[in-house]
């Protein structure tokens, strides 16, 4: 195996920073809260008048 190629691949992999889904910040937290509130309102018992 070409050792130089492997070293360059490993260096590139170390430089690449992937943002994880749970670390996306405020916008994602707002989306999750909105989804949770919508789901809670669907599950709430409805009173018939």
N, C-alpha and C positions, 0 to 999 in steps of 0.2 A: 504494500500500500504506500502511496506517496505521502510521506510524513509532512512535507510542507503544506500539502493540500489540507490535511487533517488539522494542522495548527491554524491555518487561516479560517477554517470553518469554525473551530472552537473560539477563536478571537471574535468572529462575527456574532456568534451566538451569545457571547458575554456582553457585547455592546447592545444587543437587541433587548429592549425593555417592553414587555407586554403588559398592558393594563388589565388587571383582573376584573371580572364583572362586579365583585363586591367592593371595589375601590374606585368606583366611578364618580362618587361625590354627590353633591346636593341634588342634581337633576334626577339621578336614579332614585334617591331617597323619596323625592316628591312623587315619582311615578309609582313606587311601591306603596306609599301611603294612600294615594288616590285609588289604586287597585284594591287595597285592603278595605277601604271605606265603602267602595262600591259592592264588594263581596259581602260585607257585613250588612249592608242595607237590603241585599237580596235574601239573606238568611233570616232577617228579623221577621217575627210573626206579624202578620197584617190583621188589623182589626176590621171586622165587617160592620158597617153601619146600617 
